[in-house]
Each structure stands twice: as structure tokens, then as C-alpha cells.
């Protein structure tokens, strides 16, 4: 494990133990709010984002900080995504966390030029630590990993329909779902991306593609040998914050099959 990875891991572990896990199954009514559209935020989200901002500034204070909660309070923060920046989801899977169950985690990425250069995924309940740096491979707890599929026929798909418009949701059910063995989505990108590389799922469809949800996972999956890209094959950019649609797969071949189906929606 590199010195930077070790430093990031220490920070994520500390934030989890200090601001997140003490609140797990211990939230009062006033400590959970709805940001709109069934998108909850808790005191743990806000406290952990503050700690992450301080901790990442100690590592490198020369680049911008784009946190989910900061961007919610001030949308102009999104303008920083096209420059060197940290991208942070302080509690990914807040809906699960607020309801007292897993999975949930912390996502941190470092981006430059609109693309993720480094990404880290921390599972708060298990301590699993995924890391990746562009061109250097993907790792779990310091051990290099290579993406593998489930080997099942039909392939296993986790398809997020939550943010799709009704017509698109119905089209997905007609044209794509029958070709796969469907499993429930975890409502947590910090869990879904590892599932795509570690033999649990073969493909995924994401409609909403916010940078803090996907910056770390896209890089990690691709460095493992899987593929994540826009449905038209273009690469995922963190600064396209108004764009929807993202496909992920444990291999380029499985991605191609999914994209071909998706093109007919």
C-alpha cells in the first residue's frame, strides 16, 4: 500500500469511527432531513464531510474541495469539478444508514482535467478499503485485484430504476431486464462498484451520475479490468454534472452487450 493510500485509509477510518458509526442506529428525529426527492441527509453526513475536508486539506490544500453537502448548500461548488479537486461523498448510502442497516461507506476521489486520477472506497461496517490510481491497477486492502464476472447465464444485473422517468423505466423493464438475472441494488455506490469486480454482479445501469457517487468507483472498476462508460461509449467525466446515464460491467464484453440493448431504449 502506498504512503498516500495509507494516509487516506487512516483518515477514512478515523472519520468513520468518529462521526459515522457512533450515529449508526442512534439518530434522533431531528438529525435526519430530506434534501428533496427522497434524498436524506443526516448529522453524520455533515460532520464527516467537515472532518474529511480538514483531513484532505492536510494532505493537499492546493486543490479544491467538492463535497456532496457543500454542493447542496451552494451549487456553484460544482464549477470546481473542471479543475484539480477532491470529490467527497461523506456517507454514501445515507438512505441505508438512516434506516439502520448497511451497506454504507465513504467515497473520496482526486480529479484533474475532468477525470478521476485516484479513488478510494471505504466500507464503514467491514473496513474494506478499495483504492486505485490511474494506470496503476485496482486494490482491495492493499492487494491487487482483477475484475471477474459471476460466470452465470444469464448474467447478473443490478439496475437502478430509482431516478428514471416512468417511460424510460418501463422501456428498461421491457428491453433489458428480461436478458438478465436481476438482483436488488444496494442503494450504495460504495458497495455496487466492488460487486461488479468481485464476482457478485456482472452489469449495472445507473441513471443519476453525480461525481461524488461515481468518481472513485468508475476509476477503480476500470483499473481492475472492468468497464464503466456513458451508454454511447464516451468516458465518464466528473465535470458533466448535468448528464445522466452510466453503464458498468465486470468486463468490456459484458459492457458491449448491455450497451447494445440500452441503445434500443
MARFIVEX-452614 format. One record per residue (C-alpha): residue in one letter; x, y, z; residue number from 1. Coordinates in steps of 0.05 Angstrom, whole numbers, plus 5000, padded with zeros to 4 digits. Layout:
BEGIN
> A X Y Z NUM
...
//
This chain:
BEGIN
> X 5000 5000 5000 1
> X 5028 5068 4980 2
> X 5041 5122 5032 3
> X 4983 5163 5004 4
> X 4935 5104 5007 5
> X 4956 5091 5079 6
> X 4944 5164 5096 7
> X 4875 5164 5063 8
> X 4856 5099 5097 9
> X 4875 5127 5165 10
> X 4832 5188 5151 11
> X 4772 5148 5128 12
> X 4776 5100 5186 13
> X 4781 5158 5235 14
> X 4722 5195 5204 15
> X 4680 5131 5205 16
> X 4696 5116 5278 17
> X 4687 5188 5300 18
> X 4628 5216 5261 19
> X 4592 5158 5227 20
> X 4589 5094 5267 21
> X 4571 5128 5333 22
> X 4508 5154 5298 23
> X 4490 5087 5266 24
> X 4423 5065 5294 25
> X 4429 5123 5341 26
> X 4397 5181 5303 27
> X 4344 5225 5334 28
> X 4287 5252 5292 29
> X 4319 5320 5286 30
> X 4384 5290 5259 31
> X 4353 5266 5193 32
> X 4328 5313 5140 33
> X 4302 5305 5068 34
> X 4340 5347 5017 35
> X 4283 5334 4969 36
> X 4266 5276 4923 37
> X 4272 5225 4978 38
> X 4346 5243 4987 39
> X 4361 5243 5061 40
> X 4419 5276 5097 41
> X 4439 5264 5169 42
> X 4482 5297 5221 43
> X 4534 5243 5206 44
> X 4538 5266 5133 45
> X 4552 5338 5154 46
> X 4601 5321 5210 47
> X 4640 5271 5168 48
> X 4645 5319 5109 49
> X 4674 5372 5155 50
> X 4726 5323 5181 51
> X 4743 5299 5111 52
> X 4752 5370 5086 53
> X 4800 5385 5143 54
> X 4837 5319 5134 55
> X 4845 5324 5059 56
> X 4869 5396 5065 57
> X 4925 5370 5109 58
> X 4944 5322 5054 59
> X 4939 5373 4997 60
> X 4908 5442 5008 61
> X 4926 5467 4938 62
> X 4865 5435 4905 63
> X 4791 5450 4911 64
> X 4743 5411 4954 65
> X 4676 5386 4924 66
> X 4633 5353 4977 67
> X 4562 5329 4967 68
> X 4535 5370 5024 69
> X 4575 5432 5005 70
> X 4548 5428 4934 71
> X 4477 5420 4960 72
> X 4484 5484 5001 73
> X 4520 5522 4945 74
> X 4512 5493 4874 75
> X 4568 5538 4849 76
> X 4616 5488 4883 77
> X 4603 5444 4822 78
> X 4643 5493 4779 79
> X 4706 5467 4814 80
> X 4698 5399 4782 81
> X 4735 5420 4720 82
> X 4798 5437 4759 83
> X 4842 5396 4806 84
> X 4797 5377 4864 85
> X 4779 5328 4918 86
> X 4710 5297 4908 87
> X 4676 5270 4970 88
> X 4613 5232 4989 89
> X 4617 5233 5065 90
> X 4565 5179 5075 91
> X 4548 5141 5012 92
> X 4485 5100 5023 93
> X 4453 5151 5070 94
> X 4385 5121 5059 95
> X 4410 5055 5086 96
> X 4448 5088 5143 97
> X 4387 5129 5164 98
> X 4344 5066 5164 99
> X 4393 5029 5209 100
> X 4423 4979 5160 101
> X 4481 4972 5112 102
> X 4514 4979 5066 103
> X 4543 5049 5071 104
> X 4612 5078 5062 105
> X 4656 5137 5046 106
> X 4678 5156 4976 107
> X 4737 5201 4961 108
> X 4768 5217 4893 109
> X 4821 5264 4867 110
> X 4806 5291 4798 111
> X 4842 5334 4748 112
> X 4822 5355 4677 113
> X 4752 5327 4688 114
> X 4776 5256 4701 115
> X 4789 5218 4764 116
> X 4863 5207 4777 117
> X 4856 5170 4844 118
> X 4797 5139 4880 119
> X 4783 5108 4948 120
> X 4723 5069 4973 121
> X 4715 5053 5047 122
> X 4662 5006 5075 123
> X 4647 5031 5145 124
> X 4618 4965 5171 125
> X 4671 4917 5145 126
> X 4731 4963 5138 127
> X 4742 4941 5066 128
> X 4787 4992 5031 129
> X 4788 4997 4955 130
> X 4839 5042 4922 131
> X 4860 5058 4851 132
> X 4906 5106 4815 133
> X 4902 5118 4740 134
> X 4947 5069 4703 135
> X 4968 5032 4767 136
> X 4914 4980 4777 137
> X 4859 4969 4830 138
> X 4869 4944 4900 139
> X 4828 4917 4959 140
> X 4862 4924 5026 141
> X 4929 4933 4991 142
> X 4922 4871 4947 143
> X 4916 4879 4872 144
> X 4851 4853 4843 145
> X 4828 4835 4773 146
> X 4755 4841 4755 147
> X 4716 4777 4747 148
> X 4644 4763 4729 149
> X 4596 4716 4762 150
> X 4602 4664 4706 151
> X 4526 4656 4707 152
> X 4479 4651 4648 153
> X 4443 4697 4641 154
> X 4489 4749 4671 155
> X 4471 4781 4737 156
> X 4447 4853 4733 157
> X 4435 4907 4785 158
> X 4394 4961 4752 159
> X 4377 5026 4787 160
> X 4309 5050 4765 161
> X 4301 5100 4821 162
> X 4316 5164 4783 163
> X 4289 5143 4715 164
> X 4229 5177 4686 165
> X 4169 5130 4682 166
> X 4172 5118 4607 167
> X 4246 5101 4610 168
> X 4235 5056 4670 169
> X 4182 5017 4632 170
> X 4226 5012 4570 171
> X 4283 4985 4612 172
> X 4238 4932 4641 173
> X 4215 4911 4572 174
> X 4281 4912 4533 175
> X 4337 4900 4583 176
> X 4313 4865 4646 177
> X 4289 4800 4611 178
> X 4360 4788 4586 179
> X 4390 4785 4657 180
> X 4382 4753 4725 181
> X 4362 4813 4766 182
> X 4385 4826 4837 183
> X 4368 4882 4885 184
> X 4412 4944 4882 185
> X 4447 4962 4947 186
> X 4430 5037 4942 187
> X 4503 5049 4954 188
> X 4556 5060 4901 189
> X 4610 5043 4952 190
> X 4581 4972 4950 191
> X 4557 4967 4878 192
> X 4625 4980 4845 193
> X 4661 4926 4886 194
> X 4605 4878 4868 195
> X 4620 4889 4794 196
> X 4692 4869 4801 197
> X 4689 4816 4856 198
> X 4645 4765 4822 199
> X 4577 4784 4852 200
> X 4546 4824 4795 201
> X 4560 4827 4721 202
> X 4529 4892 4698 203
> X 4496 4954 4726 204
> X 4457 5013 4700 205
> X 4460 5080 4736 206
> X 4414 5137 4716 207
> X 4438 5191 4763 208
> X 4514 5201 4755 209
> X 4535 5253 4806 210
> X 4610 5259 4814 211
> X 4613 5242 4888 212
> X 4575 5177 4875 213
> X 4616 5153 4815 214
> X 4684 5186 4810 215
> X 4720 5136 4854 216
> X 4682 5074 4832 217
> X 4689 5085 4757 218
> X 4765 5091 4762 219
> X 4770 5032 4809 220
> X 4728 4986 4765 221
> X 4766 5005 4702 222
> X 4833 4996 4735 223
> X 4810 4927 4756 224
> X 4797 4910 4683 225
> X 4722 4922 4681 226
> X 4688 4978 4643 227
> X 4646 5038 4662 228
> X 4626 5089 4610 229
> X 4569 5130 4584 230
> X 4519 5090 4542 231
> X 4548 5118 4478 232
> X 4617 5093 4499 233
> X 4646 5160 4518 234
> X 4686 5162 4582 235
> X 4656 5185 4648 236
> X 4676 5256 4665 237
> X 4666 5285 4734 238
> X 4651 5354 4707 239
> X 4589 5333 4667 240
> X 4545 5343 4727 241
> X 4481 5352 4688 242
> X 4488 5288 4647 243
> X 4452 5223 4662 244
> X 4464 5151 4644 245
> X 4523 5106 4660 246
> X 4536 5032 4648 247
> X 4583 4989 4688 248
> X 4606 4917 4676 249
> X 4657 4867 4701 250
> X 4686 4861 4630 251
> X 4686 4902 4566 252
> X 4649 4845 4530 253
> X 4592 4846 4581 254
> X 4591 4922 4575 255
> X 4584 4918 4500 256
> X 4525 4870 4506 257
> X 4490 4916 4555 258
> X 4504 4978 4513 259
> X 4474 4946 4452 260
> X 4409 4933 4489 261
> X 4409 5002 4520 262
> X 4415 5034 4452 263
> X 4345 5009 4435 264
> X 4310 5044 4493 265
//
